Amino acid sequence: MSNDRAHLALMLDAPLMSWGHWSRFTRRGTALFPTRSAITGMICAALGVPKGSAGEADWLTRLDAVRLTVLTHPRLRDRGNRPLPILRLEDFHTVRETRSADGKPKKDAVITHRQYLLDARFVAILSGPAETLRAVRDAMRDPRWGVWFGRKACIPAAPIAGDLADTPDAALEALRLPGRRVTEFARVEEAASFAEGTDTLMDSPLNFETRAFKPRRIARRAPGES
């Protein structure tokens, strides 16, 4: 393995997931794949980095140099190799003692709508400086704070971190996916340029305390597409 650059695969497997993509007041949606802000936030929690701290600023800078590729790793039906579709679940929460925009308490309870993904499983491949990814691997294996996939109800169902590898395909091997190649999966990659991308997401975090983000250009790839 190169001393300077490495690849690390993370298994994101849970009965429920929720990858915050858009949230407007009482409606909290989920993207159909993990966002960069979600992955970064999960890593910062595992590292025990407080929001808005100097440590967070340092780690956000370090993680900004890491390239993210998300693979959709479908679950299979009990019989045959047919993949299960990813479903969206919308849950309703009744919340009391909320406040209005002027800070005054509301008299009545508020109903919030929150979305989750069912039957979803993903692999996040991080590519970047080996020193940074080594610290990420160690933190994900022994997290300082709780790690979950979007919300506290979304608890991991399997060990998350693989091991550092020379290539993305070797990172999959280290994650107990022998013989699999990245190009076999539907995936979301970070585009090298605006022209090469297919969509733009405002999900690259600058500060979690103030909820400041910058845009990120992505490219969606179908299985078999290089």
C-alpha positions as a Markdown table, in Angstrom:
| # | Residue | x | y | z |
|---|---|---|---|---|
| 1 | Met | 0.0 | 0.0 | 0.0 |
| 2 | Ser | 1.2 | 3.5 | -0.8 |
| 3 | Asn | 2.3 | 5.5 | 2.3 |
| 4 | Asp | 0.5 | 8.5 | 1.0 |
| 5 | Arg | -2.8 | 7.4 | -0.4 |
| 6 | Ala | -5.2 | 4.6 | 0.4 |
| 7 | His | -8.8 | 3.4 | 0.1 |
| 8 | Leu | -11.2 | 2.4 | 2.9 |
| 9 | Ala | -14.7 | 0.8 | 2.5 |
| 10 | Leu | -17.5 | 1.3 | 5.1 |
| 11 | Met | -20.5 | -1.1 | 5.2 |
| 12 | Leu | -23.7 | 0.8 | 5.9 |
| 13 | Asp | -26.2 | -1.9 | 6.8 |
| 14 | Ala | -29.3 | -1.4 | 9.0 |
| 15 | Pro | -33.0 | -2.1 | 9.0 |
| 16 | Leu | -33.7 | 1.6 | 9.0 |
| 17 | Met | -31.7 | 4.5 | 7.5 |
| 18 | Ser | -32.4 | 8.2 | 7.0 |
| 19 | Trp | -30.0 | 10.4 | 5.0 |
| 20 | Gly | -31.2 | 14.0 | 5.5 |
| 21 | His | -31.4 | 15.7 | 2.1 |
| 22 | Trp | -34.1 | 18.2 | 2.5 |
| 23 | Ser | -35.9 | 19.3 | 5.7 |
| 24 | Arg | -38.5 | 22.0 | 5.8 |
| 25 | Phe | -40.1 | 22.7 | 9.2 |
| 26 | Thr | -42.1 | 19.6 | 10.1 |
| 27 | Arg | -41.2 | 17.5 | 7.0 |
| 28 | Arg | -37.8 | 15.7 | 7.1 |
| 29 | Gly | -37.0 | 13.8 | 3.9 |
| 30 | Thr | -34.3 | 11.3 | 3.1 |
| 31 | Ala | -32.1 | 10.9 | 0.0 |
| 32 | Leu | -32.0 | 7.5 | -1.7 |
| 33 | Phe | -28.3 | 7.2 | -0.9 |
| 34 | Pro | -25.9 | 8.4 | 1.9 |
| 35 | Thr | -24.9 | 12.0 | 1.6 |
| 36 | Arg | -21.4 | 13.4 | 2.2 |
| 37 | Ser | -22.6 | 15.4 | 5.2 |
| 38 | Ala | -24.1 | 12.2 | 6.8 |
| 39 | Ile | -20.9 | 10.2 | 6.3 |
| 40 | Thr | -18.7 | 13.1 | 7.5 |
| 41 | Gly | -21.0 | 13.6 | 10.6 |
| 42 | Met | -20.8 | 9.9 | 11.4 |
| 43 | Ile | -17.0 | 10.0 | 11.2 |
| 44 | Cys | -16.8 | 13.1 | 13.4 |
| 45 | Ala | -19.1 | 11.4 | 16.0 |
| 46 | Ala | -16.9 | 8.3 | 16.0 |
| 47 | Leu | -13.8 | 10.5 | 16.5 |
| 48 | Gly | -15.6 | 12.4 | 19.4 |
| 49 | Val | -15.3 | 15.8 | 17.7 |
| 50 | Pro | -17.7 | 18.4 | 19.2 |
| 51 | Lys | -19.7 | 20.6 | 16.8 |
| 52 | Gly | -18.3 | 24.0 | 16.1 |
| 53 | Ser | -15.0 | 23.2 | 17.7 |
| 54 | Ala | -11.4 | 23.7 | 16.4 |
| 55 | Gly | -11.2 | 19.9 | 16.2 |
| 56 | Glu | -14.2 | 19.8 | 13.9 |
| 57 | Ala | -12.7 | 22.5 | 11.7 |
| 58 | Asp | -9.5 | 20.5 | 11.4 |
| 59 | Trp | -11.3 | 17.3 | 10.6 |
| 60 | Leu | -13.6 | 18.9 | 8.1 |
| 61 | Thr | -10.6 | 20.2 | 6.3 |
| 62 | Arg | -8.9 | 16.8 | 6.4 |
| 63 | Leu | -12.0 | 15.0 | 5.2 |
| 64 | Asp | -12.5 | 17.5 | 2.4 |
| 65 | Ala | -9.5 | 16.0 | 0.8 |
| 66 | Val | -11.1 | 12.5 | 0.8 |
| 67 | Arg | -13.0 | 11.4 | -2.3 |
| 68 | Leu | -16.4 | 9.6 | -1.6 |
| 69 | Thr | -18.0 | 6.9 | -3.7 |
| 70 | Val | -21.3 | 5.3 | -2.6 |
| 71 | Leu | -22.3 | 1.9 | -3.9 |
| 72 | Thr | -25.8 | 0.5 | -3.6 |
| 73 | His | -25.4 | -3.1 | -2.4 |
| 74 | Pro | -28.9 | -4.6 | -2.8 |
| 75 | Arg | -30.3 | -7.1 | -0.4 |
| 76 | Leu | -31.5 | -10.3 | -2.1 |
| 77 | Arg | -34.8 | -12.1 | -1.7 |
| 78 | Asp | -34.8 | -15.4 | 0.3 |
| 79 | Arg | -35.0 | -17.4 | -2.9 |
| 80 | Gly | -33.1 | -16.5 | -6.1 |
| 81 | Asn | -30.8 | -13.6 | -6.7 |
| 82 | Arg | -33.5 | -10.9 | -7.3 |
| 83 | Pro | -32.6 | -7.7 | -5.4 |
| 84 | Leu | -35.1 | -6.2 | -3.0 |
| 85 | Pro | -36.3 | -2.7 | -3.9 |
| 86 | Ile | -35.4 | 0.1 | -1.5 |
| 87 | Leu | -38.6 | 1.4 | 0.0 |
| 88 | Arg | -39.4 | 4.7 | 1.7 |
| 89 | Leu | -41.3 | 4.7 | 5.0 |
| 90 | Glu | -42.9 | 7.9 | 6.4 |
| 91 | Asp | -43.3 | 8.0 | 10.1 |
| 92 | Phe | -45.4 | 10.5 | 12.1 |
| 93 | His | -44.1 | 12.0 | 15.4 |
| 94 | Thr | -46.2 | 14.1 | 17.8 |
| 95 | Val | -44.0 | 16.7 | 19.5 |
| 96 | Arg | -45.1 | 18.9 | 22.4 |
| 97 | Glu | -43.6 | 22.1 | 23.8 |
| 98 | Thr | -42.2 | 23.3 | 20.6 |
| 99 | Arg | -41.5 | 27.0 | 19.9 |
| 100 | Ser | -42.5 | 29.3 | 17.1 |
| 101 | Ala | -40.1 | 31.5 | 15.2 |
| 102 | Asp | -40.4 | 34.3 | 17.7 |
| 103 | Gly | -39.3 | 32.0 | 20.5 |
| 104 | Lys | -42.8 | 31.7 | 22.2 |
| 105 | Pro | -44.0 | 28.2 | 23.2 |
| 106 | Lys | -46.7 | 26.7 | 21.1 |
| 107 | Lys | -49.9 | 25.7 | 22.8 |
| 108 | Asp | -50.7 | 22.7 | 20.6 |
| 109 | Ala | -48.7 | 19.7 | 19.7 |
| 110 | Val | -46.9 | 19.5 | 16.3 |
| 111 | Ile | -47.0 | 16.5 | 14.0 |
| 112 | Thr | -43.7 | 16.0 | 12.1 |
| 113 | His | -43.3 | 13.8 | 9.0 |
| 114 | Arg | -40.0 | 11.8 | 8.9 |
| 115 | Gln | -38.8 | 9.5 | 6.1 |
| 116 | Tyr | -36.7 | 6.4 | 6.4 |
| 117 | Leu | -35.3 | 3.9 | 3.9 |
| 118 | Leu | -36.2 | 0.2 | 4.3 |
| 119 | Asp | -34.3 | -2.8 | 2.8 |
| 120 | Ala | -31.3 | -0.5 | 1.9 |
| 121 | Arg | -27.6 | -1.4 | 2.1 |
| 122 | Phe | -24.7 | 0.7 | 0.9 |
| 123 | Val | -20.9 | 0.7 | 0.8 |
| 124 | Ala | -19.1 | 4.0 | 1.1 |
| 125 | Ile | -15.6 | 4.0 | -0.3 |
| 126 | Leu | -13.3 | 6.7 | 1.0 |
| 127 | Ser | -10.1 | 7.5 | -1.1 |
| 128 | Gly | -7.5 | 9.9 | 0.3 |
| 129 | Pro | -4.5 | 10.4 | 2.6 |
| 130 | Ala | -3.6 | 7.1 | 4.3 |
| 131 | Glu | -3.0 | 8.8 | 7.7 |
| 132 | Thr | -6.5 | 10.3 | 7.6 |
| 133 | Leu | -8.2 | 7.1 | 6.6 |
| 134 | Arg | -6.3 | 5.1 | 9.2 |
| 135 | Ala | -7.7 | 7.4 | 11.9 |
| 136 | Val | -11.2 | 7.0 | 10.4 |
| 137 | Arg | -10.9 | 3.2 | 10.4 |
| 138 | Asp | -9.8 | 3.1 | 14.0 |
| 139 | Ala | -12.5 | 5.4 | 15.1 |
| 140 | Met | -15.3 | 3.5 | 13.3 |
| 141 | Arg | -14.1 | 0.3 | 14.9 |
| 142 | Asp | -14.0 | 1.8 | 18.4 |
| 143 | Pro | -16.2 | 4.9 | 18.3 |
| 144 | Arg | -16.0 | 7.5 | 21.1 |
| 145 | Trp | -19.7 | 8.5 | 20.6 |
| 146 | Gly | -22.6 | 6.7 | 19.2 |
| 147 | Val | -22.7 | 5.9 | 15.5 |
| 148 | Trp | -26.0 | 5.6 | 13.6 |
| 149 | Phe | -27.2 | 6.1 | 10.0 |
| 150 | Gly | -29.0 | 9.4 | 10.0 |
| 151 | Arg | -31.1 | 9.1 | 13.2 |
| 152 | Lys | -30.6 | 7.5 | 16.6 |
| 153 | Ala | -33.1 | 4.8 | 15.7 |
| 154 | Cys | -31.0 | 3.7 | 12.7 |
| 155 | Ile | -28.4 | 1.4 | 14.5 |
| 156 | Pro | -25.8 | -0.4 | 12.4 |
| 157 | Ala | -26.6 | -4.1 | 11.9 |
| 158 | Ala | -23.0 | -5.1 | 11.0 |
| 159 | Pro | -19.4 | -4.0 | 11.6 |
| 160 | Ile | -18.8 | -0.9 | 9.6 |
| 161 | Ala | -15.1 | -0.5 | 8.8 |
| 162 | Gly | -13.0 | -2.7 | 6.6 |
| 163 | Asp | -9.2 | -2.1 | 6.3 |
| 164 | Leu | -7.0 | 0.2 | 4.2 |
| 165 | Ala | -6.2 | -1.0 | 0.7 |
| 166 | Asp | -4.3 | 0.0 | -2.4 |
| 167 | Thr | -7.4 | 0.1 | -4.7 |
| 168 | Pro | -11.2 | 0.5 | -4.3 |
| 169 | Asp | -11.7 | -3.1 | -5.4 |
| 170 | Ala | -9.2 | -4.3 | -2.8 |
| 171 | Ala | -11.1 | -2.2 | -0.2 |
| 172 | Leu | -14.2 | -4.2 | -1.1 |
| 173 | Glu | -12.2 | -7.4 | -0.5 |
| 174 | Ala | -11.2 | -6.2 | 2.9 |
| 175 | Leu | -14.9 | -5.6 | 3.7 |
| 176 | Arg | -15.7 | -9.3 | 3.2 |
| 177 | Leu | -16.9 | -8.8 | -0.4 |
| 178 | Pro | -14.4 | -11.1 | -2.2 |
| 179 | Gly | -14.4 | -11.0 | -6.0 |
| 180 | Arg | -16.6 | -8.0 | -6.3 |
| 181 | Arg | -15.6 | -4.9 | -8.3 |
| 182 | Val | -16.8 | -1.4 | -7.8 |
| 183 | Thr | -18.1 | -1.2 | -11.4 |
| 184 | Glu | -20.6 | -4.0 | -10.7 |
| 185 | Phe | -22.6 | -1.7 | -8.5 |
| 186 | Ala | -24.9 | 1.2 | -9.1 |
| 187 | Arg | -23.0 | 4.1 | -7.5 |
| 188 | Val | -22.7 | 7.8 | -6.9 |
| 189 | Glu | -19.3 | 9.2 | -7.5 |
| 190 | Glu | -17.8 | 12.7 | -7.0 |
| 191 | Ala | -17.3 | 14.3 | -10.4 |
| 192 | Ala | -13.9 | 15.7 | -11.4 |
| 193 | Ser | -15.6 | 18.6 | -13.2 |
| 194 | Phe | -19.0 | 20.2 | -13.5 |
| 195 | Ala | -19.4 | 18.9 | -17.1 |
| 196 | Glu | -18.7 | 15.3 | -15.9 |
| 197 | Gly | -21.4 | 15.5 | -13.2 |
| 198 | Thr | -25.1 | 14.7 | -13.4 |
| 199 | Asp | -26.3 | 16.6 | -10.3 |
| 200 | Thr | -25.2 | 19.1 | -7.6 |
| 201 | Leu | -25.9 | 18.6 | -3.9 |
| 202 | Met | -25.4 | 21.1 | -1.1 |
| 203 | Asp | -24.1 | 18.4 | 1.3 |
| 204 | Ser | -20.4 | 19.1 | 1.8 |
| 205 | Pro | -20.2 | 20.4 | 5.4 |
| 206 | Leu | -18.3 | 23.5 | 6.4 |
| 207 | Asn | -19.6 | 23.7 | 10.0 |
| 208 | Phe | -22.1 | 21.4 | 11.6 |
| 209 | Glu | -23.0 | 23.8 | 14.4 |
| 210 | Thr | -24.1 | 26.6 | 12.1 |
| 211 | Arg | -25.3 | 24.1 | 9.4 |
| 212 | Ala | -23.1 | 25.6 | 6.7 |
| 213 | Phe | -22.5 | 23.6 | 3.5 |
| 214 | Lys | -21.0 | 24.0 | 0.1 |
| 215 | Pro | -22.0 | 22.4 | -3.2 |
| 216 | Arg | -20.7 | 19.1 | -4.4 |
| 217 | Arg | -20.9 | 17.8 | -8.0 |
| 218 | Ile | -21.8 | 14.1 | -8.4 |
| 219 | Ala | -22.1 | 11.6 | -11.2 |
| 220 | Arg | -24.5 | 8.6 | -11.0 |
| 221 | Arg | -23.3 | 5.4 | -12.6 |
| 222 | Ala | -25.3 | 2.3 | -13.5 |
| 223 | Pro | -23.9 | -1.2 | -12.9 |
| 224 | Gly | -21.3 | -2.0 | -15.5 |
| 225 | Glu | -20.7 | 1.6 | -16.4 |
| 226 | Ser | -17.0 | 2.7 | -16.0 |
